[in-house]
C-alpha cells in the first residue's frame, strides 16, 4: 500500500480518486486482518469491534527494526583444539574461582596470596611428625620445611 507518485502534476479529482483507492486498500487490509484473527483464534479473538457507528481495530503490537551500526560479526574459525574437543565430545574446562572454602576456618578464603588456604594451613600446622630425614639433617621438622620452601623459591627465581 505505497503511493510514491508525484502529486504536483495531478488534478484535484485524480488526487481524490487515489486517496479513496488508498483508503479502500487500507480498510480491506484491516478487515482481512480481522478475518485472519477469527480463523486463528475463533470468535473470541476479536480485533474489530463495532460501537456506536464507528469501528475500532485492535492492531498487533508494532515492531521497529533499526539497522545495525556496524556489520554483523563473522563467525569465528574453530581452533585445532576446539575441533579436537568437539570430535571427542569433551566438555570445555570451567574457570576456577578465586575463592575456595577452607575447612579450618569454615569460611571462603582466597586461593592464592595473603590469607590463602596454604597460609592458613601453615599457621594451624602446630604438630609435625619427626622423620629420619629431619634427624639426618640435624634440625627440627619446622626448620627443615622452612629451608625446603626457601630452596624451592630460590630455584624458581633462578629459572
N, C-alpha and C positions, 0 to 999 in steps of 0.2 A: 504494500500500500504506500508506494512512494510516488510523489509527483514532483519531479525535479525540473519542470519546464519553466521557461522564462515567461512570466505573466505580463510583461510590459507591452507586448505586441498583440495581446488578446483583447477582444472586446468584452464589455461587462457581461453580456449574455453567455459568452463562452466560459468566462470565469465562474459564473453561477452554475453553469452546466457541469463543469469539472468539480466544483465544490460539492454539488449534490451527489455526483458519482462517488466521490471520495467518502462522503458521509455514509452513503448506502453500503459501500465496501466495509467501512468500519463497523456499522451495525450488524451486517451479515457475519463478520468475523466474531463479534461478541455473542451473537445467537448461536454460532457454531461452537463456541466455547461452552455455552450452556448445554448444548446437545451432547458434547463430549463428556461433560461432568455428569450428566444424567446417565449416560451409557456406562461410565465407570463406577459412579457412586450410587446410582439409583435416584429415587425421588428425594431422598434425604440430603443429597449433595447439591442443594440449590445454590446457584451463584447469581441467579437473576430473580428479582422479586418485583411484583407489580404492586405499588402502593399509591393510592390517590392520584391517579392519572400520570404517573411517571415511573420509569423503570430504574431499578438500582442493580448495578452489576458488581459482584464481588470478584475482583480480579486476583489472580495468583500474585504472590509477592514478587516484586521486580528485582532483577539482578543486574548490577552494574559491573561489567567486566572491564577492568582497567588494564592497559597494556603494561608489560614489564618494562622497568627502566633499563635493565641490562638483558643480554641474551641468556637463555636458559643454559645452565651449566651442562657441559658434556659429561657423559658417563665415564667414570674413571676406569682405566685399564687395570685389571687384576694383576697383582704381583705373582711371581712364581710360587711363593709360599702360600698365598691365598688360594691359588689354583690347586696346589697340592692338598691343602687343608680341606677344600671343598670336595675333591675327589675321594679323599679318605674318610670324609664325614666327621672331621674333628671340630669340636666346638672352639670358638675363639677364647683365648685366655682372659679371665676377668682381671681388672686392675685391682691391685692390693690396696686396701685402705691405709690411711696414715695412722689411725688409732687402732690399738689392739686391746683386748681385755686381759687384765693382769689378775690372776687368781690370788696373788699375795695381798694386794690392796683392795681387791674386789671393785675395781674401777677401770675406766678406759684411760689408757696412757699412750703417749707417742711410741711408734715403732722404733724410731731412732732418736738420738740426741739426748738433751737434758731431760731427766725424769723418765727415761725409756725403760722398757721391760728388763733389759740387761742390767742397767744401773741399779734398779730396784732389787733384782735377784742378787747382785753382788753385795749390796748393802745388807740384805737379810741372810746372807750365807755366813753364819757365825760359827758353824761347825763343819770341819773338814776332816776326812779320814787321812791319817798319815800313811803314805805308801812307801815302798822300798826306794823309789826314785828320789823322794824327799830326803830320806836318810842318807842316800849316796851323795846327794848334793850338800848335805850338812846344814840344811835350812828348814824352817817350818813350812807347812803347806801354803800358807797365805803369802809369804815372801816369794816362794818358788813360783806360784801362779802369777804374781805381780811381775816378776822378772821375765817369765814366758810371754806375758802380754806385751811388755816393753820391747822384747826381742822381735816379736811379730810385727809391732808397729814400726820399728827401725827397718825391718826387711821391706815393708810396704813403702817406706819413704825412699829407700834406695831404688826401687823399681820404677 
